[in-house]
Amino acid sequence: MLLSRVDVSSFSALGTGQSNLHRDNVESGLVASLSALALSLPSEAVPGPAQSSRISPVNGPGQQNPIANDDFYEAIKDAVLSATRDSREFADALQRALSTAIVEQRPDVMLYVLNKGANPNRLCPNLSVLPLHLTAQIGHAECLDLLLAHGAKPDALGVFGETAFHHAMRSPSPDVLIKLAGLGVSIHARDVDQVSPLNMASALGKMEHIKACLGLAKAQPQASPATGAAQRQWVRVPNTRESVPLTPADRGHVWVLNQIQRSFVQQADQQQLLQVTLCNAILLSQLDFCRYLLCAGAQADRPDGLERYPMHLAAASGHADLIELMLKRFVNQGGNKHSLLDQQDVKGFSALHHAAQHKQWDVCRLLLKFGVNAQLRDLQGRRAIDLVPCHLNPIPTGQAG
């Protein structure tokens, strides 16, 4: 997916060279925490206000053409007319002129070029992006309406399978999202890298766009996915020899994680990103993604910035398999299993306290089997057994003390 799709601020008005496009290679539950971290990403150039909003694209009979003395219009006109007609050169000149008018936010010039034969459904040769997608990125409603009136397909896919929604995540305002949803564009669509518009907004730290996406996702029905086994693909964990089977949604999470991680130079910051992401993934029961994060370097014994411990969250959520995996990896890396099992948080709660408080009896039995200290007390002097009403007590009396 293209995080930096088209840098419109560096596109000259009449440039004909290729834009420096490149490809950079977690769903709704993770966007809040990830987006808060993503706000530290360097802001990218966003096109300024329309260069000329005073010009009406249509003139009535007998009216003087208001763009007759417009230098930009004249330059576009010269570029179009200088190309040989009925040739690929002329078609390319029209498409370049159309993309230039979109970037400059000039619907009047767009109308001239479209009337000359520019195709609203053809890639702009200088930017390798569809005109409607470029307009969605800039967020100019009048330009968008003009393209639609001339036959632009709102659900057309770009070169990497992205929709107008993906590009609209870079727009200054989320208003364009509402318009696209009304045209039938799917907010759930994913590109070839399985990145959704919501993933894109999360990676860019666009909080208002994220809120709009979440609202549209609830209102817009989603097609029933294929079975989990059919959707899963093995994904290699960077800088390791390990691979993890991930669903399309989890692969989208990984993409966002990678985008944000690149913005952190310090190893400590990257580690903190892994920890907070792991904790949120546990709470959201995204267990495959948790396995990926553990392989990528997240630590089972380290808290995140909110002093949440992965083992404690897994115990409270009833994820026995994940507890077993974290314990196994911790021991294989040379850790002492009791330092992980008996770890206490700021309230003095251990994993057993959390499991007992949330009535996760299978997890309680598993922790006792691994040798957790059932006599640990919290700051109020309570053992795990003290958090359970007597008639619900599933812990053998001898082990509970």
VEXGU-493424 format. One record per residue (C-alpha): z negated, x negated, y; residue number from 0; residue in one letter. Coordinates in steps of 0.1 Angstrom, whole numbers. Layout:
N
<<Z,X,Y>,NUM,A>
...
REM end
This chain:
401
<<0,0,0>,0,M>
<<6,-11,35>,1,L>
<<-26,-15,54>,2,L>
<<-7,-29,84>,3,S>
<<24,-7,81>,4,R>
<<42,-12,113>,5,V>
<<29,-32,142>,6,D>
<<44,-10,170>,7,V>
<<29,-31,197>,8,S>
<<50,-62,187>,9,S>
<<82,-42,183>,10,F>
<<105,-49,213>,11,S>
<<124,-20,227>,12,A>
<<158,-31,215>,13,L>
<<148,-55,187>,14,G>
<<171,-56,157>,15,T>
<<152,-81,135>,16,G>
<<132,-72,104>,17,Q>
<<97,-62,111>,18,S>
<<71,-84,94>,19,N>
<<61,-58,68>,20,L>
<<39,-70,40>,21,H>
<<20,-55,10>,22,R>
<<-17,-59,6>,23,D>
<<-28,-56,-30>,24,N>
<<-131,28,-31>,25,V>
<<-126,85,-33>,26,E>
<<-144,107,-10>,27,S>
<<-179,97,-22>,28,G>
<<-176,61,-11>,29,L>
<<-159,65,22>,30,V>
<<-190,69,43>,31,A>
<<-207,37,32>,32,S>
<<-174,17,31>,33,L>
<<-162,30,64>,34,S>
<<-194,20,81>,35,A>
<<-188,-15,69>,36,L>
<<-151,-13,78>,37,A>
<<-159,-7,114>,38,L>
<<-164,-45,116>,39,S>
<<-127,-50,109>,40,L>
<<-107,-63,139>,41,P>
<<-91,-34,156>,42,S>
<<-53,-33,155>,43,E>
<<-30,-26,183>,44,A>
<<-24,11,189>,45,V>
<<5,23,210>,46,P>
<<-5,34,245>,47,G>
<<2,67,261>,48,P>
<<38,80,263>,49,A>
<<59,60,286>,50,Q>
<<74,90,301>,51,S>
<<59,125,296>,52,S>
<<75,138,327>,53,R>
<<110,142,312>,54,I>
<<121,174,295>,55,S>
<<144,167,265>,56,P>
<<166,197,273>,57,V>
<<184,204,306>,58,N>
<<197,238,315>,59,G>
<<232,244,329>,60,P>
<<238,229,362>,61,G>
<<207,208,362>,62,Q>
<<209,171,370>,63,Q>
<<202,149,341>,64,N>
<<168,134,348>,65,P>
<<174,103,326>,66,I>
<<207,93,342>,67,A>
<<191,65,361>,68,N>
<<165,56,334>,69,D>
<<169,19,324>,70,D>
<<155,24,289>,71,F>
<<179,53,283>,72,Y>
<<208,33,296>,73,E>
<<199,4,274>,74,A>
<<197,26,243>,75,I>
<<230,43,253>,76,K>
<<247,9,256>,77,D>
<<234,-3,223>,78,A>
<<247,28,205>,79,V>
<<281,29,222>,80,L>
<<287,-8,217>,81,S>
<<286,-4,179>,82,A>
<<318,4,161>,83,T>
<<320,41,153>,84,R>
<<324,54,117>,85,D>
<<308,23,103>,86,S>
<<275,11,89>,87,R>
<<270,-8,121>,88,E>
<<271,24,141>,89,F>
<<247,42,117>,90,A>
<<223,12,118>,91,D>
<<225,12,156>,92,A>
<<215,48,157>,93,L>
<<186,44,134>,94,Q>
<<173,13,154>,95,R>
<<177,33,186>,96,A>
<<158,63,170>,97,L>
<<129,41,159>,98,S>
<<127,24,193>,99,T>
<<126,58,211>,100,A>
<<98,68,187>,101,I>
<<78,37,194>,102,V>
<<83,42,231>,103,E>
<<73,79,227>,104,Q>
<<105,91,244>,105,R>
<<115,125,230>,106,P>
<<143,127,256>,107,D>
<<160,96,242>,108,V>
<<153,107,207>,109,M>
<<172,139,214>,110,L>
<<202,119,226>,111,Y>
<<202,97,196>,112,V>
<<197,125,171>,113,L>
<<226,144,187>,114,N>
<<247,113,183>,115,K>
<<241,115,146>,116,G>
<<209,96,138>,117,A>
<<195,106,104>,118,N>
<<159,117,105>,119,P>
<<156,111,68>,120,N>
<<169,76,67>,121,R>
<<148,44,68>,122,L>
<<149,26,101>,123,C>
<<166,-7,93>,124,P>
<<145,-27,116>,125,N>
<<111,-13,103>,126,L>
<<118,-1,68>,127,S>
<<99,31,75>,128,V>
<<110,67,78>,129,L>
<<112,81,114>,130,P>
<<88,109,105>,131,L>
<<63,84,91>,132,H>
<<66,62,122>,133,L>
<<60,92,144>,134,T>
<<29,103,123>,135,A>
<<15,68,128>,136,Q>
<<19,70,165>,137,I>
<<6,106,166>,138,G>
<<31,120,191>,139,H>
<<33,158,185>,140,A>
<<65,164,206>,141,E>
<<84,136,188>,142,C>
<<72,150,154>,143,L>
<<84,185,163>,144,D>
<<118,172,174>,145,L>
<<123,153,141>,146,L>
<<114,184,121>,147,L>
<<137,206,142>,148,A>
<<165,182,132>,149,H>
<<159,184,95>,150,G>
<<133,157,88>,151,A>
<<116,163,54>,152,K>
<<78,165,59>,153,P>
<<71,156,22>,154,D>
<<95,126,20>,155,A>
<<81,94,4>,156,L>
<<84,59,18>,157,G>
<<95,27,1>,158,V>
<<61,24,-16>,159,F>
<<56,60,-24>,160,G>
<<35,67,7>,161,E>
<<36,100,25>,162,T>
<<34,109,62>,163,A>
<<-4,114,57>,164,F>
<<-8,77,47>,165,H>
<<8,67,80>,166,H>
<<-10,93,100>,167,A>
<<-43,75,92>,168,M>
<<-34,49,118>,169,R>
<<-28,75,146>,170,S>
<<-51,75,176>,171,P>
<<-62,111,169>,172,S>
<<-66,132,137>,173,P>
<<-47,161,152>,174,D>
<<-15,151,135>,175,V>
<<-32,156,102>,176,L>
<<-36,193,108>,177,I>
<<0,196,116>,178,K>
<<11,178,85>,179,L>
<<-12,199,63>,180,A>
<<4,230,77>,181,G>
<<38,216,67>,182,L>
<<27,214,31>,183,G>
<<22,176,28>,184,V>
<<-4,169,2>,185,S>
<<-36,152,13>,186,I>
<<-42,142,-24>,187,H>
<<-9,122,-28>,188,A>
<<-12,86,-39>,189,R>
<<13,57,-34>,190,D>
<<24,33,-60>,191,V>
<<-9,14,-58>,192,D>
<<-28,46,-63>,193,Q>
<<-41,46,-27>,194,V>
<<-47,80,-12>,195,S>
<<-47,88,25>,196,P>
<<-85,90,23>,197,L>
<<-86,55,9>,198,N>
<<-64,44,38>,199,M>
<<-87,60,64>,200,A>
<<-117,44,48>,201,S>
<<-102,9,48>,202,A>
<<-93,13,85>,203,L>
<<-128,27,94>,204,G>
<<-113,58,110>,205,K>
<<-144,81,108>,206,M>
<<-127,111,126>,207,E>
<<-97,109,102>,208,H>
<<-121,107,72>,209,I>
<<-138,139,83>,210,K>
<<-105,156,88>,211,A>
<<-93,144,54>,212,C>
<<-124,157,36>,213,L>
<<-120,191,53>,214,G>
<<-83,193,44>,215,L>
<<-90,182,8>,216,A>
<<-113,211,3>,217,K>
<<-88,236,16>,218,A>
<<-58,222,-2>,219,Q>
<<-56,227,-39>,220,P>
<<-51,197,-61>,221,Q>
<<-29,196,-92>,222,A>
<<-48,192,-125>,223,S>
<<-48,156,-134>,224,P>
<<-38,142,-168>,225,A>
<<-65,133,-193>,226,T>
<<-87,104,-184>,227,G>
<<-73,82,-213>,228,A>
<<-38,88,-201>,229,A>
<<-46,79,-165>,230,Q>
<<-67,48,-171>,231,R>
<<-51,14,-167>,232,Q>
<<-66,-20,-173>,233,W>
<<-72,-38,-140>,234,V>
<<-79,-75,-138>,235,R>
<<-110,-85,-118>,236,V>
<<-101,-112,-93>,237,P>
<<-113,-147,-101>,238,N>
<<-125,-138,-135>,239,T>
<<-111,-134,-170>,240,R>
<<-124,-98,-173>,241,E>
<<-105,-65,-171>,242,S>
<<-118,-30,-167>,243,V>
<<-100,3,-174>,244,P>
<<-98,23,-142>,245,L>
<<-86,58,-133>,246,T>
<<-62,62,-103>,247,P>
<<-92,72,-81>,248,A>
<<-111,41,-91>,249,D>
<<-81,19,-84>,250,R>
<<-80,34,-49>,251,G>
<<-117,24,-45>,252,H>
<<-109,-11,-56>,253,V>
<<-81,-13,-30>,254,W>
<<-103,-2,-2>,255,V>
<<-130,-27,-13>,256,L>
<<-105,-55,-13>,257,N>
<<-93,-47,22>,258,Q>
<<-128,-46,36>,259,I>
<<-139,-77,17>,260,Q>
<<-112,-98,33>,261,R>
<<-128,-92,67>,262,S>
<<-160,-109,57>,263,F>
<<-160,-146,59>,264,V>
<<-196,-152,49>,265,Q>
<<-203,-150,11>,266,Q>
<<-236,-133,19>,267,A>
<<-217,-105,37>,268,D>
<<-193,-101,8>,269,Q>
<<-223,-99,-16>,270,Q>
<<-240,-72,5>,271,Q>
<<-207,-52,4>,272,L>
<<-207,-54,-34>,273,L>
<<-244,-43,-36>,274,Q>
<<-241,-13,-13>,275,V>
<<-208,-2,-30>,276,T>
<<-225,-5,-64>,277,L>
<<-254,16,-54>,278,C>
<<-232,43,-40>,279,N>
<<-210,43,-71>,280,A>
<<-240,47,-93>,281,I>
<<-252,77,-73>,282,L>
<<-217,92,-76>,283,L>
<<-215,86,-114>,284,S>
<<-184,64,-110>,285,Q>
<<-193,44,-140>,286,L>
<<-160,26,-146>,287,D>
<<-160,15,-110>,288,F>
<<-196,3,-115>,289,C>
<<-184,-19,-144>,290,R>
<<-157,-33,-122>,291,Y>
<<-182,-42,-94>,292,L>
<<-205,-59,-119>,293,L>
<<-176,-80,-132>,294,C>
<<-166,-87,-96>,295,A>
<<-201,-102,-88>,296,G>
<<-224,-73,-79>,297,A>
<<-260,-82,-91>,298,Q>
<<-282,-57,-111>,299,A>
<<-314,-73,-97>,300,D>
<<-305,-73,-60>,301,R>
<<-311,-44,-36>,302,P>
<<-286,-32,-10>,303,D>
<<-293,-30,28>,304,G>
<<-313,2,22>,305,L>
<<-336,-15,-4>,306,E>
<<-320,5,-32>,307,R>
<<-320,-12,-66>,308,Y>
<<-291,-6,-90>,309,P>
<<-314,-3,-120>,310,M>
<<-336,23,-103>,311,H>
<<-306,44,-92>,312,L>
<<-292,43,-127>,313,A>
<<-325,53,-142>,314,A>
<<-329,82,-118>,315,A>
<<-294,94,-124>,316,S>
<<-297,92,-162>,317,G>
<<-270,65,-168>,318,H>
<<-284,50,-200>,319,A>
<<-251,32,-209>,320,D>
<<-250,16,-174>,321,L>
<<-286,4,-177>,322,I>
<<-278,-12,-210>,323,E>
<<-247,-29,-196>,324,L>
<<-266,-42,-165>,325,M>
<<-294,-55,-187>,326,L>
<<-270,-72,-211>,327,K>
<<-250,-89,-183>,328,R>
<<-282,-100,-166>,329,F>
<<-296,-116,-198>,330,V>
<<-262,-133,-206>,331,N>
<<-263,-148,-171>,332,Q>
<<-296,-164,-179>,333,G>
<<-319,-138,-163>,334,G>
<<-353,-127,-178>,335,N>
<<-350,-91,-189>,336,K>
<<-386,-83,-178>,337,H>
<<-379,-94,-142>,338,S>
<<-351,-67,-142>,339,L>
<<-370,-40,-161>,340,L>
<<-402,-44,-142>,341,D>
<<-387,-47,-108>,342,Q>
<<-405,-26,-82>,343,Q>
<<-392,-12,-49>,344,D>
<<-409,-7,-15>,345,V>
<<-429,22,-29>,346,K>
<<-440,3,-60>,347,G>
<<-417,23,-83>,348,F>
<<-402,7,-113>,349,S>
<<-371,19,-132>,350,A>
<<-395,38,-155>,351,L>
<<-411,55,-125>,352,H>
<<-377,67,-113>,353,H>
<<-367,79,-148>,354,A>
<<-399,98,-153>,355,A>
<<-399,114,-119>,356,Q>
<<-364,127,-125>,357,H>
<<-371,138,-161>,358,K>
<<-346,114,-176>,359,Q>
<<-362,113,-210>,360,W>
<<-335,94,-228>,361,D>
<<-336,67,-201>,362,V>
<<-374,65,-205>,363,C>
<<-371,60,-242>,364,R>
<<-344,33,-237>,365,L>
<<-365,14,-211>,366,L>
<<-395,15,-234>,367,L>
<<-374,3,-263>,368,K>
<<-363,-27,-242>,369,F>
<<-399,-35,-234>,370,G>
<<-405,-22,-198>,371,V>
<<-441,-25,-187>,372,N>
<<-454,11,-187>,373,A>
<<-487,1,-171>,374,Q>
<<-471,-8,-137>,375,L>
<<-485,11,-108>,376,R>
<<-469,22,-76>,377,D>
<<-486,17,-42>,378,L>
<<-506,49,-48>,379,Q>
<<-519,35,-81>,380,G>
<<-498,58,-103>,381,R>
<<-482,48,-135>,382,R>
<<-449,63,-146>,383,A>
<<-467,87,-170>,384,I>
<<-487,100,-141>,385,D>
<<-455,114,-125>,386,L>
<<-449,137,-155>,387,V>
<<-467,170,-161>,388,P>
<<-486,168,-194>,389,C>
<<-466,196,-210>,390,H>
<<-434,177,-203>,391,L>
<<-446,143,-213>,392,N>
<<-419,128,-237>,393,P>
<<-434,93,-237>,394,I>
<<-455,83,-267>,395,P>
<<-491,81,-258>,396,T>
<<-496,46,-272>,397,G>
<<-468,32,-251>,398,Q>
<<-477,51,-219>,399,A>
<<-513,38,-220>,400,G>
REM end
